[in-house]
Amino acid sequence: MESSPRNQFYSAFDFETRGSRAAPAGEYRTPFEVDRDRIIHTAAFRRLQSKTQVFLSGEYDFYRTRLTHSIEVAQIGRSICTRLRRVSDLLGDSFFIDPDLVEAACLAHDLGHPPFGHTGERSLNRLMREFGGFEGNAQTLRMLTETIYGADRGMDPTRAFIDATLKYKSLHGELGEAPENHFLYDAQSDWLDFTLGGADFPPELPPGEARNAFRSIECQIMDWADDTAYSLNDLADGIQAGFITLERIWRWGEAQSLTDAQGEHLDKLCRAIREEKVEPRLGRRIGDFIAATSLREDANFMANLTRRYRYRLEIDPAMREEAELYKALALDIVFRSPQLQQLDHKAGQILERLFGAFADRYLGQKNKHRILPPAVQQSVEAEPAEAKRARLLCDYLAAMTDGFAARTYKRLFDADFGSIVDLV
């Protein structure tokens, strides 16, 4: 499909898919709008409403979930596009970063995350160690390209949309034995090749941090929108939950080597807590974080194939430092608190026992109980390769919401949980 005359930033290369995604007669949407709409109307997207962001979903009705977080990231991403189009000399009315494409990437960026937040991700990576690992971003790619509509049914995404979600471009097997995170599955090498249009990475971009930092402009915007949302909004949830208090902020600050600017940020945060103005204060900072962005031109091995690699997103260093301050504060006071660490331990135990039960049945053949839904069981049993069967089991676990994982655990291991009404 040719680039729209309204926006010359994109070409047929960016709109291409690996399938035969022909636009139906009367289609009024751009390919990127189609990508965005297909994400919104999936069960995978709806499940994010019951997956952990900071606190386990369902604890209180005002805490953020993966779904509300993704919506916030999408708003921030679109706003960054709007601002850059209006203020950057490098863009214009017929040459701009597509906000629908960025919105699609923002809405999709957490689709692959399993139940129980980052604890779930670490647990599944450990459990899948001998079968190629687990990584949330790699799982997002797997869903978009292979499973979002069921077994072997991806959504045939555009090349630009895949690339906008692709934060990491190193394969699991390229990073040594059992990397902790930030990789794609080895079986996704052909999708990586398609995304890059067959171009090879130059020697200055070896697997690891350097290669993973090589991102399209849309992916860069999505990543800063994500950073903005969770550094500010996760902080607000921590304050609202009573984890982040004036006393804890003071004690935490005393133990750090803070710059004058960082100390001032903490003083303003404490003032907002005392005056009960946390949400408006942090809401204004979202606007400041958006305004901290600018574009510069870039040259690299992909720049001749697509304009998406001809630009880099610049972030005001002061704003980036502020974001890192808030993330460090939330990490130490909230995420490392005994309460959340206890919940994390429990979540890890739930996933470990569920995976063990499924592996005993479908990898080790230790029993003949039918403990998976019929469609999932049929797909697993039809797969002769053990590693691929393990990947299908992992898909099933990763797709679970927090509540569904807990109920499945109770059904399998809780002797008092077993009436017919418990089977949903």
RODREN-231839 format. One line per field, with one value per residue (C-alpha): x, y, z; residue number from 1. Coordinates in nm, 3 decimals. Example, Ala and Ser with C-alpha at 12.3 -4.5 7.8 and 13.67 -1.06 7.14 Angstrom:
# residues 2
px: 1.230,1.367 .
py: -0.450,-0.106 .
pz: 0.780,0.714 .
seq: 1,2 .
# end
This chain:
# residues 424
px: 0.000,0.138,0.201,-0.091,-0.044,-0.135,0.176,0.495,0.684,0.588,0.634,0.516,0.803,0.643,0.293,0.405,0.289,0.404,0.056,-0.192,-0.368,-0.574,-0.796,-1.165,-1.375,-1.464,-1.192,-1.161,-0.881,-0.507,-0.311,-0.194,-0.550,-0.634,-0.343,-0.467,-0.830,-0.738,-0.556,-0.845,-1.100,-0.911,-0.956,-0.582,-0.627,-0.930,-0.741,-0.503,-0.778,-0.708,-0.328,-0.100,0.061,0.193,-0.065,-0.248,-0.552,-0.880,-0.733,-0.892,-1.086,-0.866,-0.526,-0.389,-0.396,-0.206,-0.510,-0.541,-0.163,-0.167,-0.442,-0.239,0.073,-0.128,-0.249,0.103,0.240,-0.018,0.053,0.425,0.348,0.123,0.384,0.669,0.462,0.387,0.725,0.991,1.143,1.202,0.829,0.530,0.169,0.250,0.550,0.495,0.517,0.183,-0.002,-0.223,0.085,0.232,-0.101,-0.122,0.227,0.144,-0.178,0.003,0.328,0.221,0.007,0.269,0.311,0.193,-0.012,0.146,0.358,0.734,0.732,0.533,0.776,1.078,0.907,0.812,1.160,1.306,1.054,1.117,1.494,1.560,1.300,1.418,1.312,1.026,1.029,0.728,0.828,0.908,0.571,0.400,0.565,0.457,0.099,0.087,0.238,0.119,-0.139,-0.353,-0.658,-0.588,-0.342,-0.139,-0.352,-0.164,-0.306,-0.078,0.064,0.240,0.619,0.613,0.376,0.590,0.895,0.717,0.659,1.003,1.204,1.464,1.634,1.874,1.785,1.787,2.063,2.286,2.306,2.479,2.328,1.987,1.967,1.742,1.547,1.558,1.556,1.347,1.285,1.521,1.222,1.139,1.452,1.248,1.016,1.317,1.456,1.125,1.111,1.456,1.379,1.658,1.928,2.210,2.321,2.660,2.951,2.898,2.559,2.643,2.376,2.302,2.247,2.374,2.147,1.848,1.882,1.850,1.482,1.250,1.131,0.784,0.932,1.139,0.825,0.637,0.922,0.938,0.558,0.585,0.860,0.653,0.341,0.496,0.747,0.468,0.150,0.297,0.434,0.083,-0.056,0.216,0.123,-0.250,-0.192,-0.004,0.330,0.501,0.467,0.638,0.847,0.957,1.045,1.253,1.433,1.490,1.628,1.865,2.018,2.079,2.339,2.091,2.167,2.010,1.756,1.661,1.620,1.394,1.178,1.134,1.050,0.778,0.645,0.625,0.446,0.193,0.130,0.080,-0.156,-0.334,-0.253,-0.055,-0.266,-0.277,0.095,0.199,-0.054,0.117,0.450,0.317,0.277,0.630,0.768,0.591,0.733,1.083,1.098,1.259,1.393,1.733,1.842,2.026,2.227,2.240,2.211,1.829,1.794,1.796,1.509,1.271,1.237,1.146,1.519,1.628,1.536,1.619,1.405,1.592,1.483,1.577,1.841,1.682,1.349,1.510,1.691,1.361,1.194,1.481,1.449,1.080,1.138,1.413,1.193,0.902,1.132,1.286,0.978,0.699,0.830,1.090,0.853,0.792,0.422,0.479,0.771,0.545,0.282,0.554,0.671,0.317,0.268,0.590,0.478,0.142,0.301,0.568,0.313,0.080,0.364,0.478,0.133,0.102,0.456,0.398,0.091,0.190,0.569,0.635,0.311,0.294,-0.086,-0.375,-0.594,-0.738,-0.639,-0.624,-0.917,-0.995,-0.862,-0.536,-0.494,-0.551,-0.283,-0.033,-0.088,-0.066,0.285,0.559,0.848,0.884,1.014,0.716,0.475,0.639,0.599,0.226,0.191,0.374,0.140,-0.157,-0.005,0.109,-0.239,-0.398,-0.521,-0.418,-0.758,-0.779,-0.432,-0.529,-0.855,-0.679,-0.426,-0.703,-0.885,-0.574,-0.428,-0.688,-0.887,-1.171,-1.212,-1.400,-1.772,-1.921,-1.948,-1.571,-1.512,-1.525 .
py: 0.000,0.340,0.608,0.843,1.178,1.337,1.201,1.137,1.016,0.655,0.439,0.103,-0.058,0.055,-0.066,-0.410,-0.727,-1.088,-1.205,-1.095,-0.824,-0.664,-0.371,-0.453,-0.245,0.086,0.068,0.418,0.351,0.368,0.045,0.183,0.258,-0.103,-0.220,-0.005,-0.115,-0.484,-0.455,-0.287,-0.550,-0.855,-1.066,-1.024,-0.648,-0.686,-0.927,-0.644,-0.506,-0.798,-0.807,-0.647,-0.310,-0.237,-0.384,-0.708,-0.639,-0.627,-0.512,-0.166,-0.009,0.299,0.136,0.110,-0.219,-0.309,-0.191,0.155,0.191,0.105,0.362,0.627,0.538,0.566,0.916,1.028,0.876,1.053,1.382,1.348,1.299,1.605,1.819,1.711,1.777,2.130,2.236,2.041,2.196,1.842,1.768,1.932,1.897,1.636,1.479,1.359,1.065,0.885,0.911,0.611,0.395,0.516,0.467,0.111,0.035,0.189,-0.009,-0.330,-0.287,-0.493,-0.757,-1.025,-0.965,-1.260,-1.248,-1.101,-0.836,-0.862,-1.146,-1.351,-1.263,-1.370,-1.690,-1.797,-1.717,-1.944,-2.220,-2.197,-2.186,-2.508,-2.424,-2.079,-1.858,-1.614,-1.238,-1.004,-0.810,-1.128,-1.267,-0.954,-1.015,-1.380,-1.277,-1.014,-1.243,-1.591,-1.632,-1.326,-1.478,-1.834,-2.107,-2.006,-1.696,-1.368,-1.036,-0.990,-0.659,-0.402,-0.390,-0.044,-0.161,-0.465,-0.242,0.015,-0.254,-0.415,-0.277,-0.555,-0.700,-0.954,-1.322,-1.542,-1.764,-1.467,-1.353,-1.648,-1.899,-1.815,-1.434,-1.270,-1.047,-0.818,-1.075,-1.223,-1.594,-1.771,-1.888,-1.521,-1.460,-1.462,-1.192,-0.985,-1.032,-0.919,-0.615,-0.506,-0.576,-0.833,-0.584,-0.717,-0.554,-0.385,-0.483,-0.176,-0.317,-0.655,-0.849,-0.696,-0.340,-0.167,-0.365,-0.344,0.034,0.052,0.141,0.306,0.657,0.525,0.269,0.543,0.751,0.452,0.380,0.737,0.743,0.419,0.564,0.878,0.684,0.441,0.680,0.926,0.723,0.422,0.675,0.816,0.467,0.405,0.725,0.651,0.302,0.441,0.285,0.613,0.845,1.167,0.980,0.711,0.967,1.158,0.843,0.728,1.068,1.075,0.745,0.870,1.100,1.342,1.640,1.975,1.924,1.577,1.710,1.984,1.726,1.531,1.851,1.933,1.580,1.602,1.936,1.781,1.498,1.740,1.956,1.647,1.756,1.453,1.374,1.729,1.777,1.458,1.517,1.847,1.668,1.440,1.752,1.858,1.515,1.538,1.886,1.752,1.575,1.689,1.533,1.516,1.358,1.028,0.813,0.435,0.119,0.134,0.500,0.429,0.181,0.385,0.734,0.572,0.536,0.878,1.046,1.006,1.119,1.354,1.379,1.672,1.521,1.691,1.523,1.186,1.225,1.312,1.002,0.784,0.941,0.853,0.499,0.443,0.580,0.351,0.051,0.082,0.184,-0.002,-0.289,-0.398,-0.365,-0.685,-0.675,-0.677,-0.916,-1.162,-1.131,-1.173,-1.491,-1.628,-1.535,-1.714,-2.024,-2.022,-2.010,-2.265,-2.520,-2.459,-2.502,-2.812,-2.968,-2.894,-3.016,-3.342,-3.410,-3.280,-3.304,-3.594,-3.787,-3.876,-3.891,-3.877,-3.614,-3.358,-3.044,-2.798,-2.655,-2.880,-2.641,-2.582,-2.952,-3.040,-2.794,-2.919,-3.288,-3.231,-3.085,-3.355,-3.134,-3.101,-2.743,-2.634,-2.808,-2.621,-2.295,-2.361,-2.432,-2.108,-1.922,-2.050,-1.944,-1.605,-1.525,-1.582,-1.292,-1.272,-1.398,-1.682,-1.805,-1.801,-1.988,-2.248,-2.299,-2.350,-2.592,-2.807,-2.785,-2.662,-2.952,-2.719,-2.565,-2.801,-2.745,-2.714,-2.335,-2.317,-2.443,-2.100 .
pz: 0.000,-0.094,0.163,0.218,0.042,0.373,0.543,0.350,0.658,0.579,0.270,0.142,0.337,0.665,0.573,0.454,0.634,0.599,0.512,0.249,0.444,0.170,0.264,0.214,-0.023,0.138,0.403,0.547,0.795,0.749,0.807,1.141,1.250,1.164,1.381,1.668,1.635,1.618,1.951,2.130,2.028,2.158,2.469,2.532,2.569,2.795,3.021,3.112,3.338,3.575,3.558,3.815,3.757,4.108,4.345,4.272,4.057,4.245,4.578,4.543,4.259,4.219,4.171,3.823,3.639,3.323,3.128,3.280,3.264,2.891,2.827,3.009,2.811,2.488,2.579,2.661,2.340,2.125,2.302,2.235,1.864,1.863,2.033,1.808,1.496,1.613,1.749,1.559,1.247,1.119,1.088,0.926,0.817,0.554,0.727,1.083,1.322,1.305,1.639,1.556,1.511,1.840,2.015,1.884,2.018,2.355,2.388,2.291,2.483,2.788,2.615,2.672,3.043,3.255,3.577,3.890,3.718,3.701,3.953,3.704,3.428,3.631,3.743,3.390,3.262,3.529,3.459,3.083,3.121,2.928,2.666,2.552,2.843,2.883,2.826,2.829,2.518,2.327,2.433,2.300,1.963,1.975,2.041,1.767,1.507,1.608,1.884,1.960,1.790,1.904,1.811,1.503,1.446,1.468,1.354,1.051,1.180,0.968,0.978,1.142,1.414,1.498,1.514,1.734,1.999,1.963,2.254,2.230,1.923,2.075,2.057,2.368,2.232,2.151,2.514,2.674,2.912,3.064,3.027,3.285,3.045,2.741,2.462,2.184,2.153,1.914,1.708,1.638,1.431,1.109,1.246,1.345,0.995,0.844,1.072,0.959,0.594,0.578,0.683,0.902,1.223,1.187,1.415,1.634,1.741,1.900,2.090,2.426,2.545,2.231,2.000,2.233,2.244,1.865,1.819,1.572,1.659,1.743,1.983,2.146,2.200,2.339,2.580,2.714,2.745,2.946,3.165,3.222,3.317,3.561,3.721,3.803,3.825,4.008,4.254,4.300,4.366,4.624,4.806,4.784,4.925,5.223,5.133,5.047,5.346,5.449,5.705,5.459,5.194,5.448,5.569,5.211,5.106,5.403,5.286,4.930,4.779,4.627,4.409,4.493,4.214,4.341,4.693,4.562,4.381,4.703,4.893,4.639,4.659,5.039,5.010,4.772,5.020,5.310,5.104,4.961,4.607,4.488,4.183,4.038,4.114,3.938,3.661,3.579,3.569,3.294,3.079,3.168,3.075,2.737,2.682,2.758,2.420,2.097,1.775,1.619,1.294,1.301,1.060,1.082,0.873,0.865,0.770,0.395,0.431,0.643,0.786,1.117,1.183,1.063,1.392,1.758,2.049,2.279,2.643,2.864,3.099,3.401,3.329,3.276,3.608,3.778,3.632,3.756,4.102,4.128,3.999,4.255,4.533,4.439,4.396,4.742,4.940,4.758,4.550,4.807,5.101,5.302,5.211,4.836,4.862,5.044,4.771,4.510,4.682,4.682,4.316,4.223,4.409,4.228,3.884,3.974,4.093,3.798,3.550,3.735,3.717,3.345,3.274,3.464,3.253,2.910,2.908,3.144,3.084,3.455,3.451,3.208,3.372,3.132,3.319,3.028,2.831,2.530,2.263,2.451,2.526,2.160,2.048,2.306,2.235,1.858,1.896,1.886,2.000,2.378,2.364,2.155,2.392,2.680,2.490,2.445,2.816,2.887,2.650,2.851,3.183,3.053,2.924,3.265,3.473,3.838,3.953,3.702,3.796,4.165,4.098,3.883,4.160,4.416,4.187,4.151,4.499,4.751,4.896,5.002,4.655,4.431,4.388,4.042,4.082,4.121,3.768,3.602 .
seq: 1,2,3,4,5,6,7,8,9,10,11,12,13,14,15,16,17,18,19,20,21,22,23,24,25,26,27,28,29,30,31,32,33,34,35,36,37,38,39,40,41,42,43,44,45,46,47,48,49,50,51,52,53,54,55,56,57,58,59,60,61,62,63,64,65,66,67,68,69,70,71,72,73,74,75,76,77,78,79,80,81,82,83,84,85,86,87,88,89,90,91,92,93,94,95,96,97,98,99,100,101,102,103,104,105,106,107,108,109,110,111,112,113,114,115,116,117,118,119,120,121,122,123,124,125,126,127,128,129,130,131,132,133,134,135,136,137,138,139,140,141,142,143,144,145,146,147,148,149,150,151,152,153,154,155,156,157,158,159,160,161,162,163,164,165,166,167,168,169,170,171,172,173,174,175,176,177,178,179,180,181,182,183,184,185,186,187,188,189,190,191,192,193,194,195,196,197,198,199,200,201,202,203,204,205,206,207,208,209,210,211,212,213,214,215,216,217,218,219,220,221,222,223,224,225,226,227,228,229,230,231,232,233,234,235,236,237,238,239,240,241,242,243,244,245,246,247,248,249,250,251,252,253,254,255,256,257,258,259,260,261,262,263,264,265,266,267,268,269,270,271,272,273,274,275,276,277,278,279,280,281,282,283,284,285,286,287,288,289,290,291,292,293,294,295,296,297,298,299,300,301,302,303,304,305,306,307,308,309,310,311,312,313,314,315,316,317,318,319,320,321,322,323,324,325,326,327,328,329,330,331,332,333,334,335,336,337,338,339,340,341,342,343,344,345,346,347,348,349,350,351,352,353,354,355,356,357,358,359,360,361,362,363,364,365,366,367,368,369,370,371,372,373,374,375,376,377,378,379,380,381,382,383,384,385,386,387,388,389,390,391,392,393,394,395,396,397,398,399,400,401,402,403,404,405,406,407,408,409,410,411,412,413,414,415,416,417,418,419,420,421,422,423,424 .
# end
